[in-house]
């Protein structure tokens, strides 16, 4: 009888998606080489703590199979330490599968140089998006941001709810005055301007471009390269339209720093007119990487 109850519980858990609905396959690495003459052995607990927090939490109501989990690498670089308070940078790299292939495409690569947190032995993390936590909040913010990017790449403006959740986390965090969460007085290349650009109605064309580029460009490329290149060109024109609506280039620089080599490879085997059209448009949109695009000539 007890055995039957146990089997029934397992079946019910499986049917509700428990323990298999997680969205992320995150890998975390920690670089503490810049901090010397300090015993930091307890920091070995930080990597499994963050990986467990991201990978084991259910972030959405959607069902994810193992092969559908979002691949995300998080590199943490510590720069200073004082009484268990750390200044650090993050490099977050996210990949997305390309339909009809075994390949992955880099979806976004983000560098964040303004993270300050406290870490002691036996530190735990609790998921509560209504309370600020110097570690959990930044993980929540980027988890929802990545979910938004990923959803936008599969359906037009599909990531709206996730991006609004990231904005809500930022609003709570910025009210505390914590490092990295406010608009600041210097660079506009930070969490605040990134999420506010993404949820702005003025820049919806950018998010529509993300969908067209991935779903109608990359995912169909092996079946119809010519049509796919046309859709990719249309996505670049949507980005051009968005650029004309703002003076902030951070969001667009993230796209091109992630995609410049891929863009060249997509057009390099096209017809001469396709290559020239792509070169002319890319040289206007992303002049800082002109050397890369000159391969199209």
C-alpha positions, 0 to 999 in steps of 0.5 A: 500500500505504501509503495502504491502511494509512493508511485502515485506521488511520483506520477502526480509530481511528473504530471504537474511538471515538478522538477522538470519545468526549470528553464535554465541550464546555467553554468557559473565560473568565479575569477578571484585572481585580482584579490590577494592576501585574503583567505577566500576559501568560503567563496567556493560555495558561491558558484553552486549556490548561484547555479542551484538558484537559477537552475532549480527555480521554476521561473515561468508557467511553461513546460521546458524539456531538458533540451529546451533549457536556455544555455547561460554562462555567467562569469563572475570577476571579483575586483575588491573585498572588504569585510566580506563585501565584494565589488565584481563584474559579470559577463553573461552569455546566452545561447539559443538553438537554431531550428533544423540544425544542431547549432546554437546562436549567441543570443546576447552577451552582456557585461555588467561592471557594477555589482556589489554584494556581501557573502559569508559562509552558509549564505542562502538565497530566497526567491522574493521579487518584492524584496531587494537582496544584493545577490538574488535580485541581480540573478532575478533581473538577468533571469527575467531579462534573458527569458524576455530576449529568448521569448522575443526570438521565438514570437513577436514581442513574446518576452513582454511580461518577462521584461516587465518583471525585470523592470519591476525588480529594478524599480525595487532595487533602485529605491534602495540606492544600491550600486548598479541599479540607478540611472547614475550620472555617468555612462548610460550603459547599465541595467537601468537604461537597458531594461527601460530601453527594452520596455519602451514602446518607441523601441518595439521595432528593435524587439520585432527585429530580434524575432524576424532575425532569429525565427524568420532568418536563422531558423529557416536558413538551411531550407531557403537561404535567399529568403532568410537573408531577405528577412535578416535584411528586414530585421536590420532595417527595423533596427535602423528604424529604432536607432532613429528613435533614440540617442542611446546606443547600448541596446544596439551595441549589444546586438551587434557585438553579439551578432557581427561575425554571424551576420558576416557569415550569413551573407558572405556566400550570398549573391554580390548584390546581397553582400553589397546591400548588407555591407552598406547597411551594416557599415551605417548601423555598426561602423565600429566593426567596419573591418569585420563587414569589409569581408562582404566586399 
